[in-house]
């Protein structure tokens, strides 16, 4: 199902769909301990409830509980945030909640890789290395035709010479080369395409709409470091494509996801979910290249494609797909979550039913002995303090007597009814017996 847009939360909806359909991620979210958490004050609980509703609802679901758990007010939902930043904040919060539980380290198991940074002197036997973690890879779109070009650019060596010579402890300043290789690639690889960049000449951010192709199958073995474990082929299958349509000042976000091993792509556009062909998820989101002849079809189509393109890609390593996207059984859902949501859904359904059927009922205030005996004022009774009973408008008097007997235990044979009269002096009195 889709997710309702709160105003400008389409970017968040796109991310949530890719996370939800990463089944191992969903399973780990369900396994978080949230029994004592309060609704609206806990991000993990809000995410659990959202995923549960996405799994069982028949129509689009709301993210208001989740954004409330972020500490956002209503206006915050009308501002677009950075998806990469939101993803990290969300995962950091979950990682903290996972510590000391059976799913500790699950976020890292899915998304964390390691970079091997090195500096190697050219004229002396000296080198320096450092390993650091990453959760996504930011690739340059500008100047690159496709993902492979961008990876080549990412790992390209820089020469440190002249004024930029590398300063060593033993040999002083030396000419050197500096570079990056991948020590460990994660099972789920998140590629952030740098479509938005700061232009130092204009002093403003610009969106890069250049054509940038991405394959459905990505092979990355050649980008591993010499010390990396090469026993597992680094072959990745495209799983999700996040799209931005518009300019740097705003626009619309949606996602294409292939949620199983089947080749069918789905487009998740807020509350709408539709099946699409491969080219709609892939080729049409590479970006824009002006035609050589200046006439490449209808202008409206050209302009739409020009400003609609992918800004984030999610790949799943083929060797890990069996556990990353293993089908979930209902027993992974915590019982406390199921019971609470089913109870709330039943209450909402009852309230909705009562609202729809309200015109069929009438509230009748029935004055009993206790109302008369306990009253101390100038009037006979304070009618506003009398509890009403709701009965169908087409009920008979006998039917009303049965309802009163059921509600208050007064035998039907012991009930006598009077019409009630509101008098001009603002007092009330029984006027005549109901036959």
C-alpha positions as CSV (number, residue, x, y, z in Angstrom):
1,X,0.0,0.0,0.0
2,X,1.0,3.6,-0.3
3,X,1.8,6.2,2.3
4,X,-0.2,9.5,2.8
5,X,1.6,12.7,2.2
6,X,1.4,15.1,5.2
7,X,2.3,18.2,3.1
8,X,5.8,17.7,1.9
9,X,6.8,14.3,3.2
10,X,7.0,12.5,-0.2
11,X,10.8,12.3,0.2
12,X,10.3,10.4,3.5
13,X,7.7,8.2,2.0
14,X,10.1,7.1,-0.7
15,X,12.8,6.2,1.8
16,X,10.3,4.3,4.0
17,X,9.1,2.2,1.1
18,X,12.6,1.0,0.3
19,X,13.3,0.2,4.0
20,X,10.0,-1.6,4.5
21,X,10.5,-3.8,1.5
22,X,14.0,-4.7,2.7
23,X,12.6,-7.6,4.6
24,X,15.5,-8.2,7.0
25,X,15.3,-4.6,8.0
26,X,11.5,-4.9,8.7
27,X,12.1,-8.1,10.7
28,X,14.7,-6.4,12.9
29,X,12.4,-3.4,13.5
30,X,9.7,-5.8,14.6
31,X,12.2,-7.4,17.1
32,X,13.0,-4.2,18.9
33,X,11.8,-4.1,22.6
34,X,9.0,-1.5,22.7
35,X,6.5,-2.9,25.2
36,X,7.1,0.0,27.6
37,X,7.4,2.7,24.9
38,X,4.7,5.4,24.6
39,X,3.0,6.0,21.3
40,X,4.2,9.3,19.8
41,X,7.3,9.4,21.9
42,X,9.4,6.5,20.5
43,X,10.8,6.3,16.9
44,X,11.2,2.5,17.1
45,X,7.6,2.0,18.2
46,X,6.3,4.4,15.6
47,X,8.2,2.6,12.9
48,X,6.9,-0.8,14.1
49,X,3.3,0.5,14.0
50,X,3.8,2.0,10.6
51,X,5.3,-1.2,9.2
52,X,2.5,-3.2,10.7
53,X,-0.1,-1.0,9.1
54,X,1.7,-1.1,5.7
55,X,1.7,-4.9,6.0
56,X,-2.0,-5.4,6.8
57,X,-3.9,-2.2,5.7
58,X,-5.9,-2.2,2.6
59,X,-5.4,1.5,1.8
60,X,-2.7,4.1,2.2
61,X,-1.4,4.6,5.8
62,X,-0.4,7.7,7.8
63,X,3.1,8.7,9.1
64,X,1.8,11.2,11.6
65,X,2.8,9.1,14.6
66,X,6.3,8.7,13.1
67,X,6.9,12.4,12.5
68,X,5.5,13.2,16.0
69,X,8.1,10.8,17.4
70,X,10.8,12.9,15.5
71,X,9.6,15.9,17.6
72,X,8.2,17.6,14.5
73,X,5.2,20.0,14.7
74,X,2.6,20.2,12.0
75,X,4.5,22.9,10.1
76,X,7.6,20.7,10.0
77,X,5.8,18.3,7.7
78,X,5.6,21.0,5.1
79,X,9.4,21.4,4.7
80,X,11.5,19.0,2.7
81,X,14.5,17.5,4.4
82,X,17.5,15.7,3.1
83,X,16.9,12.0,2.5
84,X,20.5,11.0,3.1
85,X,20.4,12.8,6.5
86,X,17.0,11.4,7.4
87,X,18.2,7.9,6.7
88,X,21.2,8.2,9.0
89,X,19.2,9.8,11.8
90,X,16.6,7.1,11.6
91,X,19.2,4.2,11.5
92,X,21.3,5.8,14.3
93,X,18.2,5.9,16.5
94,X,17.4,2.3,15.7
95,X,21.0,1.2,16.4
96,X,20.9,2.8,19.8
97,X,17.6,0.9,20.6
98,X,19.1,-2.4,19.3
99,X,22.0,-2.3,21.8
100,X,21.9,-5.2,24.2
101,X,19.1,-7.0,22.2
102,X,19.1,-10.0,19.9
103,X,19.2,-7.6,16.9
104,X,22.2,-5.6,18.0
105,X,24.4,-4.7,15.0
106,X,21.6,-5.5,12.5
107,X,21.8,-2.0,10.8
108,X,25.6,-2.4,10.3
109,X,25.1,-6.0,9.0
110,X,22.8,-4.6,6.3
111,X,24.3,-1.3,5.3
112,X,27.8,-0.9,6.7
113,X,30.9,-1.2,4.5
114,X,34.6,-0.3,5.1
115,X,36.8,2.0,3.0
116,X,40.6,1.4,2.8
117,X,42.3,4.8,2.5
118,X,46.0,4.8,1.6
119,X,48.9,7.2,0.9
120,X,52.0,5.8,-0.8
121,X,55.2,7.7,-1.3
122,X,56.7,7.4,-4.8
123,X,60.4,7.8,-4.0
124,X,60.8,6.2,-0.6
125,X,59.4,3.1,1.0
126,X,56.7,4.7,3.1
127,X,53.0,4.4,3.2
128,X,50.0,5.2,5.4
129,X,46.7,3.4,5.6
130,X,43.4,3.9,7.4
131,X,40.1,2.0,7.4
132,X,36.8,3.8,8.0
133,X,33.1,2.8,7.9
134,X,30.5,4.0,5.5
135,X,26.8,3.5,5.2
136,X,26.3,5.0,1.7
137,X,28.5,6.1,-1.2
138,X,28.1,9.5,-2.7
139,X,28.9,9.4,-6.4
140,X,29.5,12.4,-8.7
141,X,27.0,12.8,-11.5
142,X,28.7,15.8,-13.2
143,X,31.3,14.6,-15.7
144,X,30.4,11.0,-15.5
145,X,28.2,9.0,-17.9
146,X,27.2,6.2,-15.7
147,X,27.7,4.4,-12.3
148,X,30.9,2.7,-13.4
149,X,32.4,6.0,-14.5
150,X,31.5,7.5,-11.1
151,X,33.2,4.5,-9.3
152,X,36.3,5.0,-11.4
153,X,36.2,8.7,-10.4
154,X,35.6,7.7,-6.7
155,X,38.7,5.5,-6.5
156,X,41.0,7.5,-8.8
157,X,44.3,8.3,-7.2
158,X,45.4,11.9,-6.5
159,X,49.0,12.9,-6.8
160,X,50.5,14.8,-3.9
161,X,53.4,16.9,-5.2
162,X,54.7,20.4,-5.3
163,X,53.1,22.5,-2.5
164,X,50.8,19.5,-1.7
165,X,53.6,17.0,-0.9
166,X,52.9,14.5,1.8
167,X,54.7,15.1,5.1
168,X,56.2,11.9,6.6
169,X,57.7,11.4,10.0
170,X,60.9,9.8,8.8
171,X,61.5,11.2,5.3
172,X,60.1,14.8,5.4
173,X,57.9,15.9,2.5
174,X,57.6,13.5,-0.3
175,X,55.8,13.0,-3.6
176,X,53.0,10.5,-3.1
177,X,49.7,9.2,-4.4
178,X,46.5,9.1,-2.4
179,X,43.6,6.9,-3.0
180,X,40.6,4.8,-1.8
181,X,39.6,1.2,-2.3
182,X,36.7,-0.8,-0.7
183,X,37.8,-3.1,2.0
184,X,34.3,-4.4,2.7
185,X,31.1,-3.8,0.6
186,X,27.8,-4.1,2.4
187,X,25.0,-6.6,1.5
188,X,22.7,-3.6,0.8
189,X,24.6,-0.9,-1.1
190,X,23.1,2.6,-1.0
191,X,24.4,4.9,-3.7
192,X,23.7,8.6,-3.3
193,X,23.9,10.4,-6.7
194,X,25.1,14.0,-6.2
195,X,22.4,15.7,-8.2
196,X,22.5,18.8,-5.9
197,X,25.7,20.7,-5.7
198,X,26.9,24.1,-4.5
199,X,28.1,26.4,-7.3
200,X,30.9,28.6,-5.9
201,X,30.6,31.0,-8.9
202,X,26.9,31.8,-8.3
203,X,26.9,31.2,-4.6
204,X,23.8,28.9,-4.9
205,X,22.8,25.3,-5.0
206,X,22.0,23.9,-8.4
207,X,20.4,20.6,-9.5
208,X,22.4,18.6,-12.0
209,X,20.0,17.0,-14.5
210,X,22.7,15.5,-16.7
211,X,22.1,12.0,-18.1
212,X,23.6,9.4,-15.8
213,X,22.9,5.7,-16.5
214,X,22.8,2.9,-14.0
215,X,22.6,-0.9,-14.6
216,X,20.3,-3.5,-13.2
217,X,23.3,-5.6,-12.4
218,X,26.4,-4.0,-10.9
219,X,29.8,-5.8,-10.6
220,X,32.3,-4.2,-8.2
221,X,35.1,-6.7,-7.6
222,X,37.7,-4.5,-9.3
223,X,37.2,-1.8,-6.7
224,X,38.2,-3.9,-3.7
225,X,41.5,-3.4,-2.0
226,X,44.3,-6.0,-2.2
227,X,43.6,-7.1,1.4
228,X,39.9,-7.5,0.9
229,X,38.1,-10.9,1.1
230,X,37.4,-11.8,-2.5
231,X,35.7,-15.1,-1.8
232,X,32.3,-13.7,-2.4
233,X,31.5,-12.1,-5.9
234,X,30.6,-8.5,-5.5
235,X,27.6,-8.8,-7.9
236,X,24.6,-6.6,-7.0
237,X,21.1,-6.5,-8.3
238,X,19.1,-3.2,-8.5
239,X,16.4,-3.2,-5.8
240,X,15.2,0.4,-5.5
241,X,15.4,3.8,-7.4
242,X,14.5,7.0,-5.6
243,X,13.4,9.8,-7.9
244,X,13.3,13.6,-7.7
245,X,11.2,15.6,-10.1
246,X,11.7,19.3,-10.1
247,X,14.4,21.9,-9.3
248,X,16.6,22.7,-6.4
249,X,13.9,24.9,-4.7
250,X,11.5,22.0,-4.5
251,X,9.8,19.3,-6.4
252,X,8.3,15.8,-5.9
253,X,9.9,12.5,-4.7
254,X,8.8,9.0,-5.4
255,X,10.4,5.5,-5.6
256,X,10.6,2.5,-7.8
257,X,11.0,-0.8,-5.9
258,X,11.3,-4.4,-7.0
259,X,10.2,-6.0,-3.7
260,X,11.0,-9.6,-4.6
261,X,13.0,-11.7,-6.9
262,X,10.3,-11.3,-9.5
263,X,11.1,-8.8,-12.3
264,X,8.0,-6.7,-11.6
265,X,8.8,-3.1,-10.6
266,X,6.3,-1.0,-8.5
267,X,6.1,2.7,-8.4
268,X,5.4,4.1,-4.9
269,X,4.1,7.7,-5.3
270,X,2.8,8.6,-1.9
271,X,-0.7,7.0,-1.6
272,X,-0.6,5.5,-5.2
273,X,1.1,2.2,-6.0
274,X,1.2,1.0,-9.6
275,X,2.9,-1.7,-11.6
276,X,5.4,-0.3,-14.2
277,X,7.6,-1.6,-17.0
278,X,11.3,-1.8,-16.7
279,X,12.0,1.3,-18.8
280,X,9.7,3.4,-16.6
281,X,11.8,2.5,-13.5
282,X,15.2,2.7,-15.3
283,X,15.8,4.4,-18.6
284,X,13.3,7.2,-18.1
285,X,15.2,8.2,-14.9
286,X,18.7,8.5,-16.3
287,X,18.4,12.2,-16.7
288,X,18.4,14.4,-19.8
289,X,20.7,14.8,-22.8
290,X,19.8,17.5,-25.4
291,X,19.3,15.9,-28.9
292,X,21.8,16.7,-31.6
293,X,19.1,17.8,-34.0
294,X,17.2,19.8,-31.4
295,X,13.9,17.9,-32.0
296,X,13.5,14.9,-29.8
297,X,9.8,14.7,-29.4
298,X,7.1,16.8,-27.7
299,X,8.6,19.7,-25.7
300,X,6.4,18.9,-22.6
301,X,7.8,15.4,-22.5
302,X,11.4,16.6,-23.0
303,X,11.1,19.2,-20.2
304,X,9.5,16.7,-17.8
305,X,12.2,14.1,-18.4
306,X,14.9,16.8,-18.1
307,X,14.0,17.6,-14.5
308,X,13.0,14.0,-13.4
309,X,15.9,11.7,-12.5
310,X,17.3,9.3,-10.0
311,X,19.1,10.6,-7.0
312,X,19.5,7.4,-4.9
313,X,20.0,3.8,-5.9
314,X,19.7,0.7,-3.7
315,X,21.5,-2.5,-4.7
316,X,21.4,-5.9,-3.0
317,X,24.3,-8.3,-3.3
318,X,23.2,-11.4,-5.0
319,X,25.0,-13.7,-2.6
320,X,23.1,-12.2,0.3
321,X,19.6,-11.8,-1.3
322,X,18.4,-15.1,0.3
323,X,18.5,-13.6,3.8
324,X,18.1,-9.9,3.1
325,X,14.8,-10.5,1.4
326,X,13.7,-13.7,3.0
327,X,9.9,-13.9,3.2
328,X,8.6,-13.0,6.7
329,X,6.2,-15.1,8.7
330,X,3.6,-13.5,11.0
331,X,5.3,-14.8,14.1
332,X,8.1,-12.2,13.8
333,X,5.5,-9.5,14.8
334,X,5.5,-9.0,18.6
335,X,2.3,-10.0,20.2
336,X,2.0,-6.7,22.2
337,X,2.1,-4.8,19.0
338,X,-0.5,-6.9,17.2
339,X,-2.8,-6.8,20.2
340,X,-2.5,-3.1,20.7
341,X,-3.1,-2.2,17.0
342,X,-5.9,-4.7,16.6
343,X,-7.7,-3.3,19.7
344,X,-7.2,0.3,18.4
345,X,-8.5,-0.7,14.9
346,X,-11.6,-2.4,16.5
347,X,-12.3,0.7,18.5
348,X,-11.9,3.0,15.4
349,X,-14.2,0.7,13.5
350,X,-16.8,0.8,16.2
351,X,-16.5,4.6,16.3
352,X,-16.8,4.8,12.6
353,X,-19.8,2.6,12.6
354,X,-21.4,4.7,15.3
355,X,-20.8,7.8,13.3
356,X,-22.3,6.3,10.1
357,X,-25.3,5.1,12.0
358,X,-25.8,8.1,14.3
359,X,-28.9,9.3,12.3
360,X,-30.6,6.0,13.1
361,X,-30.5,6.6,16.9
362,X,-31.9,9.0,19.4
363,X,-30.7,9.9,22.9
364,X,-33.4,9.6,25.6
365,X,-32.8,10.9,29.1
366,X,-34.6,8.7,31.6
367,X,-35.1,10.1,35.1
368,X,-34.8,7.4,37.7
369,X,-35.6,7.4,41.4
370,X,-32.0,8.0,42.3
371,X,-32.0,11.2,40.2
372,X,-35.0,12.6,42.1
373,X,-33.8,11.5,45.6
374,X,-30.3,12.9,45.3
375,X,-31.4,16.3,43.9
376,X,-31.3,19.4,46.1
377,X,-32.4,22.5,44.2
378,X,-35.5,24.5,43.3
379,X,-36.3,22.4,40.3
380,X,-37.5,18.8,40.4
381,X,-34.3,17.4,38.9
382,X,-31.2,18.6,37.0
383,X,-31.8,17.1,33.6
384,X,-28.3,17.9,32.3
385,X,-26.9,15.5,34.9
386,X,-29.1,12.6,33.8
387,X,-27.3,9.9,31.8
388,X,-28.9,9.4,28.3
389,X,-29.5,6.0,26.8
390,X,-29.2,5.6,23.0
391,X,-31.9,3.7,21.2
392,X,-32.9,3.2,17.6
393,X,-35.5,5.7,16.4
394,X,-37.8,2.9,15.2
395,X,-37.7,1.1,18.6
396,X,-41.0,0.4,20.4
397,X,-41.7,1.4,24.1
398,X,-41.3,-2.3,24.9
399,X,-37.9,-2.3,23.2
400,X,-36.9,0.7,25.2
401,X,-37.9,-1.0,28.5
402,X,-35.7,-4.0,27.6
403,X,-32.7,-1.7,27.0
404,X,-33.3,0.0,30.4
405,X,-33.5,-3.4,32.1
406,X,-30.4,-4.5,30.4
407,X,-28.5,-1.3,31.2
408,X,-29.6,-0.5,34.8
409,X,-31.3,-3.8,36.0
410,X,-34.7,-2.2,36.4
411,X,-37.4,-4.9,35.5
412,X,-39.5,-3.8,32.6
413,X,-42.7,-4.4,34.6
414,X,-41.4,-1.9,37.2
415,X,-40.9,0.9,34.7
416,X,-43.5,3.7,34.1
417,X,-42.8,6.5,31.6
418,X,-44.0,10.1,31.5
419,X,-43.6,12.7,28.8
420,X,-41.3,15.5,30.1
421,X,-42.2,19.2,29.7
422,X,-39.8,22.1,29.6
423,X,-41.9,25.0,31.0
424,X,-41.7,28.8,30.2
425,X,-40.2,29.5,33.6
426,X,-37.2,27.3,32.7
427,X,-38.3,24.5,35.0
428,X,-39.1,20.9,33.9
429,X,-41.9,18.6,35.0
430,X,-43.4,15.3,34.1
431,X,-46.6,16.2,32.2
432,X,-48.5,13.0,31.3
433,X,-48.1,9.3,31.3
434,X,-46.9,7.6,28.1
435,X,-49.7,5.1,27.3
